[in-house]
Amino acid sequence: MTFMQYHAILFFLSCLMSLYFYFSFKSRRSSLPTNWPIVGMTPSMSWHFHCIHDYTANLLKQNGGTFMYKGPSFANADILFTSDPDNYNYISSTNFHNYPKGPEFREIFDILGDGIFNCDSELWELHRKTTISLFKDDEFLKLVEKTMWNNVEKKLIPVLEYMSEQGSRFDLENIFQRLTFDGIMNLLLDHDPKTLAVELPHHKLEGAIAKGEETLFDRHLLPKYCWKFLKLLNTGKEKHLSKSFKLSDEVFYKFIYEKQEKGTKANDVKKEQVEDQSLLTGFMREYKDQTGSSGNFEKFIKDTLFNLLIAGRDTTSSALTFFFYLLAKNPVAENKIREEIHVQSGIKEGEKWKPFGTKELEKLAYLHGALCEALRLFPPVPINHKAPLEADTLPSGHRVNPGTKICLHSYAMGRMETIWGQDCLEFKPERWLSKPGGLKHIPSYKFTAFHAGPRTCLGKKMSLIQMKFVASTIVYNYQVELMMGGLPITPQASVILQTKHGLMFMIPQIHQYLFPLEQPFAQMSSSSSAALFCTRCLPFNKFKSYQVLLSCTYTKRESGVAGVSSGGSRITDSWNDH
């Protein structure tokens, strides 16, 4: 090496070190990640990708609720993150028409096609009008209630009884995903895939959806050219998304073509539609009335149904998962819910458990507050994507140009002291209750689990009813025990909030008044509709091999007072805030 070469190398290294110390010093003076030349803030985001929701939530907290993430300078990947309620209200309501999903969103979520979550303007108006019409139909609402009851009585209860009898640890998140998948497929296609059974059978579409959702989240942060190149090669996570795409086409087109063929052969189409109240039949009828059958009608229907599948399966299962996670960490709240159910149900000693109807569920104010509190802390859709059509200035003072990617951060909003007070990280159902025992109204631009403005979730009421129905059944009849064994509970980087490792539970029984037993566990199959009768309490010695003290919560009710007769230890794994 010559003398000149040696000095050139030293000079180059000195420049690199100077740049490093300059940007490091600049970063220390700011709460934002270091904005490096060329690559921007990508290194910091990549380093914290395993806890991206908490990481960005902390950045928002430190920067007044809004900050600009600078992506690589060559990739047009800058993102404005905001958890400011005024910004949220302005974007989702006040100036709604200037903030559509935008073409980049449609590119990222290409798997959703022309469904309601992926379109704007006239097409979105058509979807919204049609969906509202079907959701308000009395016959459809009866079908929803019937489907919920059947799935709980003939599927969920037998599976939970089996797990309880066996003393097994099981993934409650997986159970809820199967429950909601079976339910939404029934409503959409009048088809029961039977994924929720004792054997926990595999279903190719149900298993592929979660993998695909992880890929969609990656697309938000990766430069467009990067994920498009991976898509072209059909490799990595893009391969999983492609598989989900093909499976959804295969499943939905099959039912669409069968429905068309059946409708063609039927002499009385109206009679056929009365007998079949599925959303597939309803959408086919409504869209033909409004648009005719010209164009790619089958694809349009498929996109519509797949969008509703994602909404019906994932958001409800996510909400229920984190609801029971929080209950397992807050036994006082769990007992208050159980007492409220006992008082409102009027069930007496020796009587069989009678699930609530929709009207009775509305009386469970504390349960409603607990569910809203879980949705506040763990919104199923942690971020929403927007892009302005015209240049604008947000209420926070931030200037946005046409096409600027904006992420409305619902996950962070539930953790902002400026919105919820210093106890914002605490699980307090009382936060939602007014003094006379009613419910407080929280503006949708502060409590954003169901979004806000014209794009507010159309299935909000239906989703809450389903969650209350499932939650009341489980809480009253079982004691939920979190059994993670020291494994950290962290969120998966996905467009739907899910856990990375699942949530392992055991559920000792409380009451003996579920449903009459007609066959033993050993004889049960996935097609069995027999419900089970539980014993008073599972003996403690069944669980000795697990070396865990379980709560025995059977309570005699002769005195009319509900309570926990004896308590045990609780696993206190905490959510990693990083």
LUMVOVO-218260 format. One record per residue (C-alpha): residue in one letter; x, y, z. Coordinates in steps of 0.001 Angstrom, whole numbers, plus 500000, padded with zeros to 6 digits. Layout:
REM LUMVOVO-218260
AXYZ
...
//
This chain:
REM LUMVOVO-218260
M500000500000500000
T501449503389498986
F501642506374501272
M498932508184499280
Q496606505192499416
Y497102504915503149
H496179508569503698
A493194508270501353
I491840505389503423
L492393507322506657
F490672510355505182
F487697508243504069
L487381506612507496
S487651510014509187
C484807511314507032
L482668508325507945
M483392508780511650
S482637512496511432
L479313511808509749
Y478509509166512351
F479224511466515307
Y477422514386513634
F474228512459513054
S474460510672516406
F474787514028518196
K471918515428516159
S469811512379517007
R470508512692520738
R469170516243520645
S466003514926519029
S463643512191520142
L463392510992516541
P465552508203515078
T468736509223513299
N468025510416509763
W471043509011507921
P472094510112504446
I470526508055501652
V468911505400503920
G467035507832506178
M465553506322509353
T465381502820507894
P468091501309510169
S466206502273513328
M462865501036511992
S464435497766510878
W466114497264514262
H462792497718516075
F460627495906513548
H459898493084516028
C458118495641518267
I457164498165515608
H453773499129517073
D455202499944520509
Y458268501612519027
T456299503999516818
A453800504597519642
N456653505724521917
L458015508002519181
L454592509592518806
K454343510105522550
Q457752511822522591
N456955514046519606
G453574515490520451
G451530512904518577
T452907513422515048
F456254512817513335
M457601512276509834
Y459437509030509199
K462112509601506555
G462634506593504331
P465422506045501800
S465868509192499695
F465655507212496456
A462445505312497310
N459731507933498024
A458999506054501265
D458396508886503752
I455464508307506142
L453700510791508396
F452674508994511599
T450018510669513740
S448018509849516860
D446673513375517276
P442850513245517709
D442455516566515891
N444407515224512917
Y442405512003513006
N439099513883513041
Y440223516242510274
I441412513436507989
S438589510970508636
S435676513423508880
T436135517174508404
N438143516984505162
F437270513374504357
H437067513795500576
N440679514994500371
Y441967511868502115
P440983508720500202
K442802505418500491
G444742506388497394
P446428504410494598
E449407503349496726
F447084501752499271
R445371499819496482
E448763498631495270
I449796497460498727
F446457495750499358
D446011494390495844
I444685491133497316
L441525493030498356
G440757493932494741
D437710496193494381
G436312495407497827
I434962498025500226
F438255498473502116
N440259499076498963
C438178501521496924
D437146505174496950
S434533507517495489
E431544506051493612
L432569502420493995
W432966502826497751
E429561504529497931
L428013501558496111
H429632499086498514
R428576501076501560
K424976501511500449
T424579497826499594
T426275496541502750
I424211498781505031
S421038497556503339
L421945493904503897
F423194494386507460
K419912496040508467
D417748493277507027
D415734491582509805
E416200488108508355
F419957488574508161
L420120489775511772
K418221486649512826
L420731484575510874
V423611486311512679
E422133485492516098
K421375481904515099
T424893481411513717
M426478482792516889
W424374480518519087
N425109477401517016
N428840478066516927
V429027478642520674
E426786475734521686
K427951473114519197
K431580474131518685
L433134476479521227
I431674474926524385
P432543471317523419
V436124472323522585
L436558474276525830
E434990471455527830
Y437378468988526267
M440400471194527000
S439212471729530556
E438568468015531148
Q441982467096529777
G443756469831531760
S445346470945528514
R447103474166527704
F445790475564524444
D446106478651522257
L442969480718522853
E443825483037519969
N443727480093517576
I440367478999519012
F438876482446518430
Q440254482615514894
R438595479303514094
L435339480391515744
T435111483626513782
F436267481963510541
D433483479380510761
G430977482082511657
I431804484492508846
M431972481697506256
N428474480659507339
L427189484196506918
L428990484835503637
L428543481540501815
D426071479484503853
H428960477048504299
D430459475619507492
P434191474804507111
K434169473139510576
T437610474346511625
L436566474660515285
A436455471097516556
V438264469054519193
E440746467817516585
L441497471420515449
P441585470404511768
H443668472336509263
H441929474506506677
K444136475779503876
L442505479211503506
E442196479900507236
G445875479104507726
A447058481180504761
I445301484417505716
A447543485291508684
K450733484790506652
G449368487030503939
E448554489787506440
E452152489868507673
T453267490466504093
L450823493351503686
F452316495042506749
D455853494642505390
R454752496403502213
H453925499529504250
L457543499981505319
L459497498473502430
P460264500638499380
K457801499872496593
Y460457498631494182
C461694496183496837
W458432494354497554
K457423494469493905
F460692492772492982
L460050490058495596
K456521489684494243
L457883489271490723
L460225486528491938
N457404485010494045
T459756484518496970
G459891485256500694
K456721486543502325
E455360487590498935
K455024483896498191
H452665483524501174
L450534486414499941
S450367484928496460
K449212481653498006
S446482483450499971
F445414485187496774
K445051481914494871
L443272480122497714
S440730482911498144
D440017482833494411
E439634479065494493
V437225479047497445
F435027482009496552
Y434743481426492814
K433629477868493534
F430675479080495598
I429852481951493243
Y429651479654490213
E427619477104492175
K425205479820493277
Q424852481100489714
E424206477601488407
K421701476906491146
G419919480189490476
T419738479450486754
K418177476046487326
A415688477280489915
N412265478070488551
D411457480383491387
V414498482557492106
K412710484563494776
K411933481374496705
E415591480417496488
Q416635483782497903
V414197483521500805
E415589480128501764
D419190481328501510
Q419977484455503555
S423744484311502970
L425534487515502028
L426615485892498761
T422988485648497658
G422218489135498950
F425156490798497227
M424522489006493936
R420910490181493992
E421710493769495028
Y424607494324492628
K422694492906489679
D419801495240490464
Q422102498272490623
T424808497562488045
G423549494673485941
S425735491645485300
S428030493337482783
G431774493400483313
N433644490984485548
F430705490458487888
E432115487308489510
K435411489022490419
F433567491966491906
I431498489656494124
K434593487676495092
D436448490848496133
T433437491986498155
L433176488713500059
F436915488389500692
N437008491883502227
L434207490901504597
L435976487638505426
I439065489545506577
A436922491922508634
G434700489221510118
R437417486729510991
D440391488777512075
T439128491852513866
T436701490024516171
S439140487223517005
S441857489794517741
A439573491760520062
L438494488639521974
T442088487438522302
F443346490599523974
F440178490930526031
F440886487601527728
Y444579488413528001
L443657491523529984
L441078489648532077
A443685487053533036
K445835489902534364
N442907491622536099
P440898489078538151
V438919491811539925
A437462492982536614
E436791489379535639
N434782488784538816
K432806491999538308
I431811490831534836
R430808487432536209
E428708489059538924
E427007491352536397
I426159488367534201
H424741486493537197
V422546489422538229
Q421281490200534730
S420739486578533697
G418580485675536677
I419961482122536619
K419198480343539862
E421062477541541588
G420583474291539698
E419414475917536475
K421071475386533120
W423107478246531660
K420982480297529277
P422979482427526831
F421839486009526434
G419861487316523494
T420877490542521792
K418552492664523961
E419833491110527187
L423448491689526106
E422799495437525987
K422239495378529773
L425800494201530454
A427323497659530889
Y430483496569532716
L431197493906530087
H430721496545527388
G433190498815529171
A435720496000529516
L435504495173525812
C435917498831524848
E438902499081527176
A440506496075525482
L439806497622522071
R441364500883523242
L444608499251524318
F444731496670521539
P442791497878518472
P442516495036515925
V443600497392513122
P446569499248514676
I447134501671511777
N445061503145508947
H446533504394505682
K445538507672503965
A446950509897501210
P445816513482500376
L444626514394496894
E445667518030497319
A448289519797499427
D446987520537502900
T447969521594506408
L446853519395509295
P445548520845512588
S448917519924514146
G450614522303511681
H452229519591509565
R452191520218505825
V451293517304503555
N451634517119499786
P449540515101497320
G450295511409497714
T451995511744501119
K451570508469502967
I449805509087506298
C449452506427508992
L446694507065511524
H448087505210514543
S445143503809516544
Y447447501630518660
A449338504701519865
M446151506704520453
G445028504226523095
R448292504845524969
M448408508653524898
E448260510381528293
T446990513514526548
I443852511586525544
W443251509097528365
G445160510516531333
Q448154509284533296
D446523505896533869
C446234505292530103
L448169502010530288
E445857500585532964
F442920498322532161
K439954500163533704
P436473499247532420
E435103501933534760
R436575504462532329
W433552503805530110
L430829503912532775
S428793506912533882
K427709507285537515
P424080506097537107
G425372502856535607
G425136503893531981
L427842504234529360
K429957507281528589
H430143508555525033
I433710508772523747
P434133510496520355
S435142508107517593
Y438173510258516728
K439562509473520192
F438393505859520447
T439321504739516941
A439016500951517130
F436120501131514656
H437644504047512713
A435722507334512410
G433758509443509974
P432064508055506854
R434344505000506894
T433283503934510387
C433042500141510537
L429637499037509256
G429788495862511336
K430496497633514641
K427204496712516305
M427311493155514982
S430904492711516139
L430193493977519660
I427192491661519968
Q429300488684518929
M432087489604521352
K429624490024524231
F427954486733523401
V431224484788523419
A432748486666526357
S429697486291528611
T429530482543527950
I433206481952528733
V433543484311531708
Y430460482969533487
N431333479309533047
Y435140479248533188
Q438113480728534975
V440699481856532428
E444313481215533417
L447194482564531342
M449935479936531006
M452778481434528971
G455519479973531152
G457754483024530883
L457378483323527108
P457040487026526246
I453718488192524860
T454533490376521883
P452493491602518911
Q453087490243515443
A454066492852512845
S450871492565510835
V448020494720509531
I445817492937512097
L446956492970515725
Q447855489392516627
T450293487776519041
K453602486419517850
H453491483220519923
G449772482846520575
L448161483012524029
M448301479783526007
F445509479267528531
M444025476694530845
I440366477006531834
P439106475339535018
Q435322475077535040
I433195477087537439
H429600475984536946
Q427947472682536244
Y425049474116534301
L426106474231530682
F424356471751528379
P423246468107528734
L425893465507528058
E425018462943525402
Q428372461318524648
P431804461124526292
F434804463116525099
A436466460080523599
Q433564459539521217
M433390463142520063
S434192463935516440
S434480467192514528
S430926466756513289
S429472466126516734
S426769468510517831
A426437467071521325
A426965469599524081
L428692468743527311
F427827468739530983
C430682469749533231
T431369468606536764
R431265471016539684
C434954471758539690
L437922470022538182
P439888468300540959
F443126470044541747
N445130466827541433
K444417466671537678
F446794469570537227
K449606468571539573
S451777467478536682
Y451734471063535355
Q453140472396538647
V450726475328538500
L448232476353541175
L444871476914539498
S442003478927540929
C438983477002542164
T436218479516541645
Y433062477478542105
T430825479627544268
K427756478474546135
R424928480836545400
E422451479978548163
S423256483350549729
G422740485128546418
V426241486574546548
A428731485837543816
G432400485651544558
V435537483608544362
S435662480934547009
S439383480389546800
G442086481958544712
G445272480735543201
S448338482197541610
R448123484036538340
I450748484216535666
T451833487837535397
D453550487952532036
S453452491567530970
W453100492967527495
N456519494018526237
D456507497784525693
H460185497833524684
//
